[in-house]
Structures are given as C-alpha cells and as structure tokens.
Amino acid sequence: MDIYTLAKKTIKEKNGLARNIDFQHNGLNNSQITYLCNRGFLERVRRGYYQLSSDENSSDEAIIAQLFPDGIVCMDSALFHYGYSDRTPLAWTIAFTRSVTRTRLKIKVLALKPYFVPEELFPLGKSEERLNDVKLNIYDRDRTICDCFKYQSKIDSEIFNKAIIAYSKDKKRNIGNLITYAKKMRVYRKMSEIMGVLING
C-alpha cells in the first residue's frame, strides 16, 4: 500500500483528523508525513494534527472533538443546537477554563469564539449531545439560558429575546436547574424578573 493510500486510510479511520502517532501506527514515518504535506496532500490543522487537503467533508464537529475535548459548546452554538436561535453562528462558541493555553485555540480550519470561564463554574450544566453525529460536550438548556443573562451585553438583543422566549416554551426545560445555576452564577435576580413573567404568564 503506497503512502498516499495509507495516509487516506488513517484519516478515514480517525474521522477526518489524524495525529502523527496515528500515521505511525499505520506505517508512516515523520519524513513521509512531511513529504505529503509539502506535496499538498495533507494539511496541518495544528501541531501534530492533520487532515486531507482535498477533504471538504471533514466536519467542524470532528475537529472540535479531537482538538478540544476539554471544551464545552456554549452560547450561540448551543442556542442554535437547542433551536433557541435560528441564526447560524459565524463561529463556534466554546467554553474553556481560564487556565487553558490560548495558543491552542489558534487554528486555521475552524472559526472559533472562546469563552473563558472560572474553574468553579466551568462544569456547571455540562452534558453531552450529538452534533452532526459527533458526541460533544455542551452546556444543557438551563445553563445556556443562564449564560445568556451572564453575557447579555455580548450577544445580539434579538438573539437574547428569542432565546428566552423559546426556552420558556420548551417542555425539556428544568426550572430547578435554572434556579440553581442562576444563583451560583449570580444572575438569579435578573433572570427571575424576566423568566418569571414568561413562564408564569
């Protein structure tokens, strides 16, 4: 099997994004990987991670799952996933702890808008969902709405208004979680004044 076929096989096995060690496991050495990059067959996504240059089907979700397993989909991307916003996000909004190495987040193949969250609030409301058939960490519906109140000044007012109205009508909402999260995130008063009216009429 030639190096092109081996490289393509490796990329396919790893859902569109492979590491040096993955190529080596299939019999490719570093000089061959470099050769394939120089020939334009492989594209380096980040140090040690590669995709096929011609592969337009490598999904954003697959890249996020491999490069940012410690991140949590939040804000605009979470709102869109839950149907609280009909506006396709221009970039992936992903939460990280404040201690994350910022240079890790600079990649060419993915539009990324990071949110840096305090350690004590980071795991609050963390769940898992399938996005485009890829399992990703994502904040649940209730945490996502609390984030809207927390970062209200950073999001479009139309998106904010549509999101809280959609949440108030969502049968999957969990008011107990909403209240718990809001208190821990110190947005309870602001949240309760608005959501109380929407939910209770």
C-alpha positions in Angstrom: 0.0 0.0 0.0 1.5 3.4 -1.0 1.9 6.3 1.4 -1.0 8.2 -0.1 -3.4 5.3 0.4 -2.0 4.8 3.9 -2.5 8.4 4.8 -6.0 8.5 3.4 -6.9 5.2 5.3 -5.6 6.7 8.6 -7.5 10.0 8.1 -10.7 8.0 7.4 -10.2 5.8 10.5 -9.9 8.9 12.7 -13.0 10.6 11.3 -11.2 13.2 9.2 -8.4 14.3 11.6 -5.3 12.2 12.5 -2.2 12.7 14.7 1.4 11.8 14.0 1.0 8.7 16.2 -2.0 7.5 14.1 0.0 7.7 10.9 3.0 5.9 12.6 0.7 3.2 13.8 -0.2 2.5 10.1 3.4 2.5 9.0 4.1 6.1 8.0 7.1 7.9 9.5 7.6 11.7 10.1 9.5 12.3 6.9 6.7 10.7 4.9 4.1 12.9 6.7 6.2 16.0 5.9 6.5 14.9 2.3 2.7 14.5 2.0 2.3 18.0 3.5 4.8 19.5 1.1 3.0 17.8 -1.8 -0.3 19.4 -0.7 -1.9 16.0 0.0 -2.1 16.6 3.8 -2.8 19.9 5.6 -1.6 20.6 9.1 -4.5 21.7 11.3 -2.5 22.2 14.4 0.9 20.9 15.5 0.7 17.1 15.3 -2.8 17.1 13.7 -3.5 16.7 10.0 -6.4 16.4 7.6 -6.6 15.7 3.8 -6.1 18.9 1.9 -8.8 17.8 -0.6 -11.2 16.6 2.1 -14.1 19.1 2.3 -16.2 16.6 4.3 -14.1 16.8 7.5 -16.7 18.3 9.8 -16.1 21.1 12.3 -17.6 18.8 15.0 -15.0 16.1 14.3 -12.2 18.7 14.6 -13.6 20.0 17.9 -14.0 16.6 19.3 -10.3 15.8 18.7 -8.6 19.1 19.3 -10.8 20.4 22.2 -12.1 17.5 24.3 -11.8 19.8 27.3 -14.0 22.5 25.7 -17.8 22.8 26.1 -20.1 24.1 23.4 -21.9 27.2 24.7 -23.7 30.4 23.9 -24.6 30.9 20.2 -23.7 27.4 19.1 -25.7 25.8 22.0 -28.6 28.1 21.4 -28.7 27.1 17.7 -28.4 23.4 18.6 -31.4 23.6 21.0 -33.5 25.5 18.5 -33.5 28.7 20.6 -31.9 30.6 17.8 -32.5 30.3 14.0 -29.3 32.3 13.2 -26.4 30.1 12.2 -23.4 31.2 14.3 -20.5 32.7 12.4 -18.1 31.0 14.7 -18.2 28.1 17.2 -18.7 29.4 20.7 -16.9 27.1 23.1 -16.2 27.5 26.8 -12.8 26.8 28.3 -11.3 27.2 31.8 -9.3 30.4 32.2 -6.2 28.4 32.6 -6.3 27.0 29.0 -3.3 27.6 26.8 -4.5 30.3 24.5 -2.2 29.4 21.6 -4.0 26.0 21.4 -7.1 27.8 20.2 -5.5 29.4 17.2 -6.2 27.1 14.3 -6.8 27.9 10.6 -9.5 25.5 9.8 -12.1 26.4 12.4 -13.8 29.7 13.2 -13.7 29.8 17.0 -15.0 32.2 19.6 -13.8 31.1 23.0 -15.4 32.0 26.3 -13.1 31.8 29.4 -15.0 30.5 32.4 -13.9 30.4 36.1 -12.9 26.9 37.3 -15.8 26.7 39.8 -18.4 27.5 37.2 -17.0 25.6 34.3 -18.6 22.1 34.9 -21.9 23.6 35.9 -24.6 22.2 33.5 -22.1 20.2 31.4 -23.8 17.5 29.3 -23.2 15.5 26.1 -25.1 15.7 22.8 -24.6 14.5 19.3 -24.0 17.4 16.9 -23.8 16.3 13.3 -23.4 12.7 14.6 -20.4 13.6 16.7 -20.6 13.4 20.5 -19.5 16.8 22.0 -19.6 18.4 25.4 -22.3 21.1 25.6 -24.0 23.1 28.3 -27.5 21.9 28.9 -30.5 24.1 28.1 -30.8 25.7 31.5 -27.1 26.6 31.8 -27.2 28.0 28.3 -30.0 30.4 29.2 -28.1 31.4 32.4 -25.2 32.2 30.2 -27.4 34.4 28.1 -28.1 36.5 31.2 -24.4 36.4 32.3 -23.1 37.6 28.9 -26.2 39.6 27.8 -24.0 42.6 26.8 -22.0 40.3 24.4 -24.9 38.9 22.4 -27.4 40.4 20.0 -30.6 41.6 21.7 -32.8 39.9 19.2 -31.0 36.6 19.8 -31.4 37.1 23.6 -35.1 37.8 23.4 -35.9 34.9 21.0 -33.8 32.5 23.2 -35.5 33.2 26.5 -39.0 33.1 24.9 -38.1 29.8 23.2 -36.8 28.4 26.5 -39.9 29.4 28.4 -42.0 27.3 25.9 -39.6 24.3 26.0 -41.0 21.2 27.7 -37.5 19.9 28.2 -36.5 22.9 30.4 -35.7 22.2 34.0 -36.6 25.2 36.3 -34.9 23.6 39.3 -31.6 23.5 37.4 -32.2 27.0 36.0 -32.6 28.5 39.5 -29.6 26.5 40.9 -27.3 27.6 38.1 -28.6 31.2 38.2 -27.8 31.6 41.9 -24.3 30.1 41.5 -23.6 32.4 38.5 -25.1 35.4 40.3 -27.7 36.2 37.7 -30.7 35.0 39.7 -32.3 38.4 40.3 -32.0 39.5 36.7 -33.1 36.0 35.4 -36.1 35.6 37.8 -37.6 39.0 36.9 -37.8 38.2 33.2 -38.3 34.4 33.2 -40.8 34.6 36.0 -43.1 36.7 33.8 -42.6 34.5 30.7 -43.1 31.2 32.5 -45.9 32.1 34.8 -47.7 34.5 32.4 
